[in-house]
Amino acid sequence: MNTFYSQLGRVLEERTPFHQEGYYLLYDGNRAKFSPTKPNHIEIVTAESFVNTLVKNSKAVISSFASGPDNKDVYVFILQADEFYNINIYLNTLEGFQRALERNPKDRDERSINWLKYNQGDFRYHLWLEDDKILNYFTQLADLTTYPEEDFLFNTEDQPIIAFEEGIIKMGYYLLTLKAMQRLITEGELQSLNTTEDFIAFASTGNNDLDYSIVMPKTIEPALFAKIFPFEHAKDLQFRELMLQNQHF
């Protein structure tokens, strides 16, 4: 695991704060700029408002799916943030899983079947969040911050369109996606789904090491996690035992 994912793991565990003093500003002409001070007379997206936006748009997607004919035997729901600054919903039904099995007839041992069952790339349903101003600006601005600021020309009359707290753009959006998923669960927004008895819902970073070890246990009960992911649970127990043995170092 490289240093990025090590740092992200600490952010997800909230051992390293993602909040930073600064703002990224989006301008017309697909331009971005960093400001160390809080801008005036402009909409500022904070961590709280970003989570609110994710929850609001996720609720709309859930409601739309729940009212359709495919809402039956839903066994997994995922709110995923990826490295390209996209945040989408993945879910699957037992029927969708059966179709995946038919496409992959060689996956017949217990471990590979379970991997296929919970692999987002093989899910039947990949749902995009509503066309939302804040989410669109987030993706646009985050992509622009990968370029040097001197590539963009500004003058004193330029007025920004919107501003985001720096921490959201750089790494915080992963943690805020997790917080949005936790809110969807605690506020009962998934109850409109026709779910199986072993239904699980979790956030995802797209990195299996982080997801299984840090993110998923934050929304899946320990006993259910151990039942559904016995191999990962066994690895976790081995790791904890090793840490206990080495704690005196």
C-alpha positions in Angstrom: 0.0 0.0 0.0 1.6 3.3 -1.0 1.7 6.5 1.1 -1.5 7.9 -0.4 -3.5 5.0 0.8 -1.7 4.9 4.2 -2.7 8.6 4.6 -6.2 8.0 3.4 -6.6 5.2 6.0 -5.7 7.6 8.8 -8.2 10.1 7.4 -10.9 7.5 7.3 -10.2 6.5 10.8 -10.2 10.2 11.7 -6.8 9.9 13.2 -5.5 12.6 10.7 -7.9 15.5 10.2 -8.7 16.3 6.6 -9.7 19.9 7.3 -7.2 22.4 6.0 -7.0 26.2 6.1 -7.7 27.2 2.5 -10.2 27.1 -0.4 -10.3 26.1 -4.0 -12.2 28.5 -6.3 -13.8 27.6 -9.6 -13.9 30.3 -12.3 -15.5 30.5 -15.8 -13.4 29.2 -18.6 -12.6 26.0 -16.7 -10.1 27.7 -14.4 -9.2 27.0 -10.8 -7.4 28.9 -8.1 -6.3 28.4 -4.5 -7.0 30.9 -1.8 -5.5 30.7 1.7 -8.2 33.0 3.0 -12.0 32.6 3.1 -13.5 34.3 0.0 -16.4 36.8 0.4 -19.7 37.1 -1.5 -19.6 33.6 -2.9 -21.2 30.2 -2.1 -18.8 28.1 -0.1 -19.2 24.3 0.0 -18.3 23.1 3.5 -17.9 19.5 4.7 -21.3 19.6 6.2 -23.0 20.9 3.1 -21.2 18.4 1.0 -22.5 15.5 3.1 -26.0 17.0 2.9 -25.8 17.1 -0.9 -24.7 13.5 -1.0 -27.5 12.4 1.3 -30.1 14.4 -0.6 -29.1 13.0 -4.0 -28.7 9.5 -2.8 -32.2 9.6 -1.3 -33.6 10.6 -4.7 -31.8 7.7 -6.4 -33.0 5.2 -3.8 -36.6 6.4 -4.1 -36.5 6.1 -7.8 -35.1 2.5 -7.7 -37.5 1.5 -4.9 -40.5 2.5 -7.0 -39.4 0.4 -9.9 -39.9 -3.3 -10.8 -36.3 -4.3 -10.0 -36.7 -3.6 -6.3 -36.6 -7.2 -5.0 -34.0 -9.2 -3.1 -31.5 -6.4 -2.9 -28.5 -7.8 -0.9 -25.9 -5.0 -1.2 -25.9 -1.2 -1.5 -22.7 0.8 -1.9 -21.9 4.5 -2.1 -18.6 4.7 -3.8 -16.1 7.6 -4.1 -13.3 6.9 -6.6 -10.0 8.5 -7.5 -11.5 10.4 -10.4 -13.8 12.4 -8.0 -16.9 10.5 -9.0 -19.4 9.4 -6.4 -21.9 6.8 -7.5 -24.3 4.1 -6.2 -23.8 0.4 -6.8 -26.4 -2.1 -5.8 -27.3 -5.6 -6.7 -30.1 -8.2 -6.4 -30.0 -11.9 -6.2 -31.2 -12.0 -9.8 -28.3 -9.8 -10.8 -25.8 -12.0 -9.0 -27.2 -15.1 -10.7 -26.6 -13.4 -14.1 -23.0 -12.6 -13.0 -22.5 -16.3 -12.1 -23.8 -17.3 -15.6 -21.3 -15.0 -17.2 -18.5 -16.4 -15.1 -19.0 -20.2 -15.0 -15.5 -20.9 -13.8 -16.1 -19.0 -10.5 -17.3 -22.0 -8.5 -15.2 -22.3 -5.4 -16.6 -20.6 -2.3 -14.1 -17.7 -2.1 -14.3 -16.7 -5.8 -18.1 -16.9 -5.8 -18.2 -14.6 -2.8 -15.8 -12.2 -4.4 -17.9 -12.1 -7.5 -21.1 -11.5 -5.4 -19.7 -8.4 -3.9 -17.6 -7.0 -6.8 -19.1 -3.8 -7.9 -17.8 -4.3 -11.4 -20.1 -7.3 -11.8 -23.2 -5.6 -10.3 -26.2 -5.2 -12.5 -27.1 -1.8 -11.2 -24.7 1.2 -11.4 -26.7 4.3 -10.5 -25.6 7.9 -11.0 -26.5 10.6 -8.5 -28.9 13.3 -9.7 -27.5 16.0 -11.9 -26.5 18.3 -9.1 -24.7 21.7 -9.3 -22.5 21.1 -6.3 -21.4 17.6 -7.3 -20.8 18.7 -10.9 -18.7 21.6 -9.7 -16.8 19.3 -7.3 -15.8 16.9 -10.0 -14.8 19.8 -12.3 -12.8 21.7 -9.7 -11.1 18.6 -8.3 -9.9 17.6 -11.7 -8.5 21.1 -12.3 -6.5 21.1 -9.1 -4.2 18.4 -10.6 -2.7 21.2 -12.8 -0.3 23.9 -11.7 -2.1 27.1 -10.8 0.2 29.2 -13.0 -1.4 27.5 -16.1 -4.4 29.8 -15.5 -4.5 33.5 -16.2 -6.5 35.7 -13.9 -7.2 39.4 -13.5 -8.6 41.4 -10.6 -12.1 41.6 -12.1 -12.5 37.8 -12.3 -15.3 36.5 -10.0 -15.3 32.9 -8.9 -18.4 30.7 -9.4 -18.1 28.7 -6.2 -15.6 27.7 -3.6 -14.8 24.4 -1.8 -13.0 23.9 1.4 -9.5 22.6 0.5 -9.8 19.4 2.6 -12.9 18.2 0.7 -11.0 18.3 -2.6 -7.8 16.8 -1.6 -8.9 13.7 0.4 -11.8 14.6 2.6 -14.5 13.5 0.1 -13.7 9.9 0.8 -14.5 10.3 4.5 -17.5 12.5 3.7 -18.9 9.8 1.4 -18.6 7.4 4.4 -20.4 9.9 6.6 -23.2 10.2 4.0 -23.6 6.4 3.9 -23.8 6.3 7.7 -26.5 9.0 7.7 -28.5 7.1 5.0 -28.5 4.1 7.3 -29.3 5.8 10.6 -32.0 7.9 9.0 -33.7 4.8 7.6 -33.4 5.9 3.9 -32.7 2.3 2.8 -35.8 0.9 4.3 -37.7 1.4 1.0 -35.5 -1.2 -0.6 -36.8 -4.8 -0.7 -33.8 -6.4 0.9 -32.6 -9.9 1.9 -31.9 -11.0 5.5 -28.2 -10.6 5.1 -28.4 -7.2 3.3 -25.4 -5.0 3.8 -24.7 -1.3 3.0 -21.3 0.4 3.0 -19.2 3.1 1.5 -16.3 2.3 -0.8 -13.0 3.9 -1.7 -12.3 1.4 -4.5 -9.3 0.0 -2.6 -10.1 -3.4 -1.2 -7.5 -3.2 1.6 -9.1 0.0 3.0 -12.6 -1.1 2.4 -12.5 -4.4 4.1 -10.2 -3.3 7.0 -11.5 0.2 7.8 -14.6 1.3 5.8 -17.0 -1.6 5.7 -16.9 -2.4 9.5 -18.1 1.1 10.1 -21.6 0.3 8.7 -21.7 -3.6 8.9 -22.3 -5.3 12.2 -19.3 -7.5 13.2 -21.2 -10.8 13.3 -22.7 -10.1 9.9 -19.4 -9.1 8.5 -17.8 -12.3 9.8 -20.5 -14.4 8.3 -20.5 -12.8 4.8 -16.7 -12.3 4.6 -15.2 -15.2 6.5 -11.8 -15.0 4.7 -11.4 -11.3 5.4 -12.5 -11.8 9.0 -9.9 -14.5 9.5 -7.2 -12.3 8.1 -8.3 -9.5 10.4 -8.1 -11.8 13.4 -4.6 -12.9 12.4 -3.5 -9.3 12.1 -4.9 -8.4 15.5 -3.1 -11.3 17.1 0.2 -10.3 15.4 -0.3 -6.7 16.7 -0.8 -8.0 20.2 2.3 -10.1 20.0 4.3 -7.1 18.8 2.8 -4.4 21.0 5.8 -4.3 23.3 8.1 -3.2 20.5 
